Amino acid sequence: KAAIQARTDLFKCTIGHLSSKRLDLEQITNELQQARKRQDFIETDLSEWQNKLEQLKEELTTQPNVIVHEDSTKLISNIYINVFDGKELFNSSAGDAVFEENGKVVCVKANPNMYSEVRGKCEYTVGEHRILLKIEELNGWTLFGIISKSTPLQVHSYASPSCYGWYNGSNYNYAAGQRINGEGITAQKNDTIQLVINCDKKLIRFINEQKNEVLELNVDTDKCPFPWQLHLNLNLPTTRIRIIS
């Protein structure tokens, strides 16, 4: 049964990956068709579309990272898989966040009285996606979660109407930009966490294996429409978060 479930999960991962790339291709195709109708594109537009197509070609031939786990503590070993999206990077922010190592790392280096919103470059619309993050330094509040791409960047992004996620501390859950009752996270320096984004089930999950902590939030897509993006809100220097998947 465990092996069948693992195969099913792997199949869903592959289908989700291909479906996501199909949507990306449809978007590029629509852009090209609209530009052709308007006849208003220039050489830089052609170069940008060519780069997008080359990147899409590379992503189509590169499957997400899959880690196979075997639980040998039981009489019959359980097999399960974790799928991590290896193309995620930090790439946009509001506030004093600084990106390093080509977007693999985000850190706060200035202005101790200000919050900073940080987003990933990937857009999530279908399937389940896992992002692995390492907390290299942590000072003050840090929120882990998602936000709708359509929501404007702002330093107090935890109050954005499409924000869903968790702050470190008790009872610091946010849904649709509102603080709600529920468990907060106990993330600390050197913790490795998984952020699971499940578009099909419209939920996100926070997993901290060091603390044996699993939290889950349902997402209202009327308030947080697709596509979703990885979303952090950082507070004080010298907070430093790394994408390791």
Phi, psi and omega in degrees: 000317180296320180295321178297317179296319179297318178296320178297316179298319180294321178297316179298322178299313181296315179297317179298320179297313181293323179295320178297317179292326177298318178296321177298318180295320178298321179296315179296318179300317179297319178299316180295317181295318179294318179295323179295320179294318183281336183056041183238016181274155180236180186299322180295327176295317179299319179295320179295317179295322178297318178296320178297318180293322177295318179295319179296320178300317179295318181292328178294328182266359180244112179281154175302156178292130180241126177247123180263125179251144175233118179271099184268007181281347181258162182302316174250117185299134174267138177244130175215160184239150169241134180246124182244135178278114185275359184259000182289139176216153169284135181211359176213151184201163169226127184116213187249029176283144180237133178265140178228165177052048177059033176094001177285336185233140170234140180214161177250125185238354186212173173049080185292352183257014186236147172267159179224128173271140178226137177231155173275166182276337185282152177243130186246123183232324181225159174080183177247137184227141179239129179243126182259125184235141176246126177272102182275327173214146180216124179217125182077203184277143172219128179254136176242130179174212181228168175206155177285140179302329184287349182278128180298147175294143173200153185294325178265058187289344176298337178266001177297142187296345179250012181283128172229129179169192186228136168265155172287129183131164184283140176056039178244067173256142177235132177224124183054038177078007181245138176287129182236164177290148179147171182289137169272179181261157181246035183297141180222171176306138179078359175288145172250126185236154173250132169251115181261125179246108182250099182289324183294319180267357178057056178210162172232154184223139177248124182235123174239100186291329179298325182261002184053048188241125176227119179236152185219141176229132171280144185246127176274110185286350171289328180265334178231077184290154174292155356282151176266158175227150170303136186221125172238151167231118186252156186244284193251151167298144008248045180307135184213120183238137181239136169276121184245359177265000000 
